[in-house]
Amino acid sequence: MYLRRLYRKRWLGIPGDYWLLIGLALVLLLIVPRLATPNLLTILILANIWAMLAMSWDILSGYTGQISFGHSFFFGIGGYTSGLLALYLKLSPWLTIWLGGLAAAIGGLLIALPALRLRGPYLALITLLAALVADRVARFLRIETAGAEGALYGIPPLSFSWTDNYYYSTGLMLLVALFLITVARSKMGEVFEAIRDDEEAAGAAGLNTAKFKILAFAISGFVAGLSGAFLAHYMMIVSPRQHFDLDLSVEAIIAAVLGGMGTITGPIAGGYFLVLIREYLRPFGVWRVFALTVLTLLVLFFLPRGFWTELRIRLAQLWTKSFAGKRA
């Protein structure tokens, strides 16, 4: 309950999450480009993509409680849809990225319908199987531009400039965050939380839980598809290893949990943290995975609600004490 009050708190009539998003936008769009090296910008582009993927997992699993182990399914559907449309129909990447998100949303609906009667590990298994099946299908694709195991090369980029791609990815990530925060704070978000907390009680209260679970899958799939489509045009390649790999699903979960589930802003911080740490641990070679695992375990052990959530709680408590002291 304390977390809910914290995330619904307003300053000057504006919810706190929107203030955080405004501050993040100012830092990422005005300050970072002036200070960052080209190498750092390329890393931050990936961080934006992973932040979107983590947010997509959070709106489904963190808010609605529908645990997914196969978010790479949505990620890959978005990437392949956007890549194929850009290559064969010569559509603009500015259009195909959104169509990729739409295709992934439809994929979310296809998974949600048979999964409505399933919960817990059974639902997670369905999402995992969907990602595995999509991976195998992609590897057996036989199309003109396909490389080894169904890889598509020569996908047109949004831009060849790292700076442009940084602004594009940051803008898309902030737009996605604004959308998901608005959803989370709406009546729909309250129903999502009610389903997560006690689905039977929500149904007994007259809520159509099946409809809202389907909506959660569609929204989550749409956002994950956008992130996969953007990566396809940024890397100019789509491949099963890059888009359907189960490591993507695991990393989305890790990023959301590290930052703080059920917050939207937490997965952004978790996505940035995961990508930056992974890149700067690269000199450690094979020990990088071990170091990242240990670091993740330490965060989960000492900050079980996520480091971003814990930071917000501490700052809110400090602000409250300071304000109460001044009034006294």
QUIGIUR-V948136 format. One record per backbone hydrogen bond with DSSP energy under -0.5 kcal/mol. NH is the residue of the N-H (numbers start at 1). CO is the residue of the C=O. E is the energy in kcal/mol with one decimal. If there is no record, write none. Layout:
BEGIN
nh:NH co:CO e:E
nh:NH co:CO e:E
END
This chain:
BEGIN
nh:5 co:1 e:-2.3
nh:6 co:2 e:-2.4
nh:7 co:3 e:-2.6
nh:8 co:4 e:-1.2
nh:9 co:6 e:-1.0
nh:11 co:14 e:-2.6
nh:14 co:11 e:-1.8
nh:16 co:9 e:-2.6
nh:18 co:15 e:-0.8
nh:19 co:15 e:-1.4
nh:20 co:16 e:-2.3
nh:21 co:17 e:-2.1
nh:22 co:18 e:-2.4
nh:23 co:19 e:-2.6
nh:24 co:20 e:-2.6
nh:25 co:21 e:-2.5
nh:26 co:22 e:-2.2
nh:27 co:23 e:-2.1
nh:28 co:24 e:-2.9
nh:29 co:25 e:-2.4
nh:30 co:26 e:-1.8
nh:31 co:26 e:-0.9
nh:31 co:27 e:-0.9
nh:32 co:27 e:-2.8
nh:34 co:31 e:-0.9
nh:35 co:31 e:-1.1
nh:35 co:32 e:-0.9
nh:36 co:32 e:-2.9
nh:41 co:37 e:-2.3
nh:42 co:38 e:-1.9
nh:43 co:39 e:-1.5
nh:44 co:40 e:-2.5
nh:45 co:41 e:-1.9
nh:46 co:42 e:-1.4
nh:47 co:43 e:-2.0
nh:48 co:44 e:-2.3
nh:49 co:45 e:-1.8
nh:50 co:46 e:-2.7
nh:51 co:47 e:-2.2
nh:52 co:48 e:-1.9
nh:53 co:49 e:-2.0
nh:54 co:50 e:-2.5
nh:55 co:51 e:-2.4
nh:56 co:52 e:-2.2
nh:57 co:53 e:-1.7
nh:58 co:54 e:-2.1
nh:59 co:55 e:-2.1
nh:60 co:56 e:-0.8
nh:61 co:57 e:-3.3
nh:62 co:57 e:-0.7
nh:62 co:58 e:-0.7
nh:63 co:58 e:-1.9
nh:64 co:60 e:-0.5
nh:65 co:61 e:-0.6
nh:66 co:60 e:-1.7
nh:67 co:65 e:-1.1
nh:69 co:124 e:-0.6
nh:73 co:70 e:-1.9
nh:75 co:71 e:-2.1
nh:76 co:72 e:-2.8
nh:77 co:73 e:-2.3
nh:78 co:74 e:-2.3
nh:79 co:75 e:-1.9
nh:80 co:76 e:-2.9
nh:81 co:77 e:-2.3
nh:82 co:78 e:-2.2
nh:83 co:79 e:-2.4
nh:84 co:80 e:-2.8
nh:85 co:81 e:-2.2
nh:86 co:82 e:-2.1
nh:87 co:83 e:-2.1
nh:88 co:84 e:-2.8
nh:89 co:84 e:-0.6
nh:89 co:85 e:-1.3
nh:91 co:85 e:-1.4
nh:95 co:92 e:-1.7
nh:96 co:92 e:-2.5
nh:97 co:93 e:-2.1
nh:99 co:95 e:-1.9
nh:100 co:96 e:-2.6
nh:101 co:97 e:-1.7
nh:102 co:98 e:-2.1
nh:103 co:99 e:-2.6
nh:104 co:100 e:-2.1
nh:105 co:101 e:-2.0
nh:106 co:102 e:-2.1
nh:107 co:103 e:-2.0
nh:108 co:104 e:-2.0
nh:109 co:105 e:-1.8
nh:110 co:106 e:-2.2
nh:111 co:107 e:-1.7
nh:112 co:108 e:-2.5
nh:113 co:109 e:-2.2
nh:114 co:110 e:-0.8
nh:115 co:111 e:-1.1
nh:116 co:112 e:-0.7
nh:116 co:113 e:-0.9
nh:118 co:115 e:-1.6
nh:122 co:119 e:-1.5
nh:123 co:119 e:-0.6
nh:124 co:120 e:-2.1
nh:125 co:121 e:-2.0
nh:126 co:122 e:-1.7
nh:127 co:123 e:-2.0
nh:128 co:124 e:-2.0
nh:129 co:125 e:-2.7
nh:130 co:126 e:-2.1
nh:131 co:127 e:-1.7
nh:132 co:128 e:-2.1
nh:133 co:129 e:-2.8
nh:134 co:130 e:-2.3
nh:135 co:131 e:-2.1
nh:136 co:132 e:-2.0
nh:137 co:133 e:-2.5
nh:138 co:134 e:-2.4
nh:139 co:135 e:-1.7
nh:140 co:136 e:-0.9
nh:140 co:137 e:-0.8
nh:141 co:138 e:-1.3
nh:146 co:143 e:-1.6
nh:147 co:151 e:-3.7
nh:150 co:147 e:-1.2
nh:151 co:148 e:-0.8
nh:152 co:238 e:-3.5
nh:153 co:145 e:-1.1
nh:153 co:151 e:-0.5
nh:154 co:236 e:-0.9
nh:155 co:236 e:-1.2
nh:165 co:161 e:-2.4
nh:166 co:162 e:-2.2
nh:167 co:163 e:-2.2
nh:168 co:164 e:-2.8
nh:169 co:165 e:-2.7
nh:170 co:166 e:-2.5
nh:171 co:167 e:-2.7
nh:172 co:168 e:-2.4
nh:173 co:169 e:-2.5
nh:174 co:170 e:-2.6
nh:175 co:171 e:-2.2
nh:176 co:172 e:-2.5
nh:177 co:173 e:-2.5
nh:178 co:174 e:-2.5
nh:179 co:175 e:-2.2
nh:180 co:176 e:-2.8
nh:181 co:177 e:-2.7
nh:182 co:178 e:-2.0
nh:183 co:179 e:-2.2
nh:184 co:180 e:-2.9
nh:185 co:181 e:-1.9
nh:186 co:182 e:-0.6
nh:186 co:183 e:-1.0
nh:189 co:183 e:-1.1
nh:190 co:186 e:-1.7
nh:191 co:187 e:-2.0
nh:192 co:188 e:-2.4
nh:193 co:189 e:-2.2
nh:194 co:190 e:-1.9
nh:195 co:191 e:-2.5
nh:196 co:192 e:-2.1
nh:197 co:193 e:-2.6
nh:198 co:194 e:-2.6
nh:199 co:195 e:-0.5
nh:202 co:198 e:-2.1
nh:203 co:199 e:-2.4
nh:204 co:200 e:-2.4
nh:205 co:201 e:-1.5
nh:206 co:203 e:-1.6
nh:207 co:202 e:-2.0
nh:209 co:207 e:-1.7
nh:212 co:208 e:-1.7
nh:213 co:209 e:-2.3
nh:214 co:210 e:-2.1
nh:215 co:211 e:-2.1
nh:216 co:212 e:-2.2
nh:217 co:213 e:-2.1
nh:218 co:214 e:-2.3
nh:219 co:215 e:-2.8
nh:220 co:216 e:-2.5
nh:221 co:217 e:-2.7
nh:222 co:218 e:-2.4
nh:223 co:219 e:-2.1
nh:224 co:220 e:-2.4
nh:225 co:221 e:-2.6
nh:226 co:222 e:-2.0
nh:227 co:223 e:-2.0
nh:228 co:224 e:-2.2
nh:229 co:225 e:-2.5
nh:230 co:226 e:-2.5
nh:231 co:227 e:-2.1
nh:232 co:228 e:-1.8
nh:233 co:229 e:-1.7
nh:234 co:230 e:-2.1
nh:235 co:231 e:-2.9
nh:236 co:232 e:-1.3
nh:237 co:232 e:-0.9
nh:238 co:152 e:-1.9
nh:240 co:149 e:-0.6
nh:243 co:239 e:-2.7
nh:244 co:240 e:-2.3
nh:245 co:240 e:-0.6
nh:248 co:245 e:-1.7
nh:249 co:245 e:-0.6
nh:250 co:246 e:-2.0
nh:251 co:247 e:-2.7
nh:252 co:248 e:-2.3
nh:253 co:249 e:-1.9
nh:254 co:250 e:-2.7
nh:255 co:251 e:-2.7
nh:256 co:252 e:-2.1
nh:257 co:253 e:-2.7
nh:258 co:254 e:-2.9
nh:259 co:255 e:-2.1
nh:260 co:256 e:-2.5
nh:263 co:260 e:-0.6
nh:265 co:263 e:-2.7
nh:268 co:264 e:-1.0
nh:269 co:265 e:-1.9
nh:270 co:266 e:-2.8
nh:271 co:267 e:-2.7
nh:272 co:268 e:-2.2
nh:273 co:269 e:-2.6
nh:274 co:270 e:-2.6
nh:275 co:271 e:-2.1
nh:276 co:272 e:-2.6
nh:277 co:273 e:-2.5
nh:278 co:274 e:-2.2
nh:279 co:275 e:-2.3
nh:280 co:276 e:-2.5
nh:281 co:277 e:-1.3
nh:282 co:279 e:-1.2
nh:284 co:281 e:-2.0
nh:285 co:282 e:-2.2
nh:287 co:284 e:-2.0
nh:288 co:285 e:-1.9
nh:290 co:286 e:-0.6
nh:291 co:287 e:-2.8
nh:292 co:288 e:-2.7
nh:293 co:289 e:-2.4
nh:294 co:290 e:-2.5
nh:295 co:291 e:-2.4
nh:296 co:292 e:-2.4
nh:297 co:293 e:-2.4
nh:298 co:294 e:-2.2
nh:299 co:295 e:-2.1
nh:300 co:296 e:-2.5
nh:301 co:297 e:-2.2
nh:302 co:298 e:-2.6
nh:303 co:299 e:-2.8
nh:306 co:303 e:-2.5
nh:307 co:258 e:-2.5
nh:308 co:259 e:-0.6
nh:309 co:259 e:-1.5
nh:310 co:306 e:-2.5
nh:311 co:307 e:-2.0
nh:312 co:308 e:-2.3
nh:313 co:309 e:-2.3
nh:314 co:310 e:-2.5
nh:315 co:311 e:-2.5
nh:316 co:312 e:-2.4
nh:317 co:313 e:-2.5
nh:318 co:314 e:-2.5
nh:319 co:315 e:-2.6
nh:320 co:316 e:-2.4
nh:321 co:317 e:-2.5
nh:322 co:318 e:-2.4
nh:323 co:319 e:-2.8
nh:324 co:320 e:-2.6
nh:325 co:321 e:-2.2
nh:326 co:322 e:-2.0
nh:327 co:323 e:-2.0
nh:328 co:324 e:-2.0
END
